[in-house]
Every structure is written in C-alpha cells, then in structure tokens.
Amino acid sequence: MRIFKNQWIVKFAKKHKISDSELIEAVERADNGLIDADLGGA
C-alpha cells in the first residue's frame, strides 16, 4: 500500500511529535478495520 502525506498531515504530525512509523501503523490499523470511531451520526 502506498501512503501519501499532505502538508496538513506533515504539520500536524510534526507539532504532535508523531513519527512516520506511527502514522504508518495507524493507517494499517484503519485499513484492517481495527479503528472504532463515533463520528456523531444519528
């Protein structure tokens, strides 16, 4: 899988000291369905 970072993500990750490896792990977890989020839908 190819993962691209836009400028907003680059700034956000730098500000919060999130490494590329942590971003990659988060994307892989989301791709595998391991992320659960409440987006506020009714």
C-alpha positions as CSV (number, residue, x, y, z in Angstrom):
1,M,0.0,0.0,0.0
2,R,1.2,3.5,-0.8
3,I,0.6,6.2,1.8
4,F,0.9,9.9,1.0
5,K,1.0,12.8,3.4
6,N,-0.4,16.2,2.5
7,Q,1.0,19.4,4.0
8,W,-1.6,19.5,6.8
9,I,-0.7,16.0,8.0
10,V,3.0,16.9,7.9
11,K,2.5,19.9,10.1
12,F,0.1,18.1,12.5
13,A,2.5,15.2,12.9
14,K,5.5,17.4,13.5
15,K,3.6,19.5,16.1
16,H,2.4,16.4,18.0
17,K,5.8,14.6,17.5
18,I,4.2,11.7,15.6
19,S,6.8,9.7,13.7
20,D,6.3,8.3,10.2
21,S,6.3,4.8,11.6
22,E,3.4,5.7,14.0
23,L,1.5,7.2,11.1
24,I,2.0,4.1,9.0
25,E,0.9,1.8,11.9
26,A,-2.3,3.9,12.3
27,V,-3.1,3.7,8.6
28,E,-2.5,0.0,8.6
29,R,-4.8,-0.5,11.6
30,A,-7.5,1.6,10.0
31,D,-7.2,-0.4,6.7
32,N,-7.6,-3.6,8.8
33,G,-10.7,-2.3,10.4
34,L,-9.2,-2.0,13.9
35,I,-10.3,1.6,14.4
36,D,-13.6,2.3,16.0
37,A,-14.8,5.9,15.9
38,D,-18.1,7.7,16.7
39,L,-18.5,10.4,14.1
40,G,-21.6,11.9,15.7
41,G,-24.1,10.4,13.3
42,A,-27.7,9.9,14.4
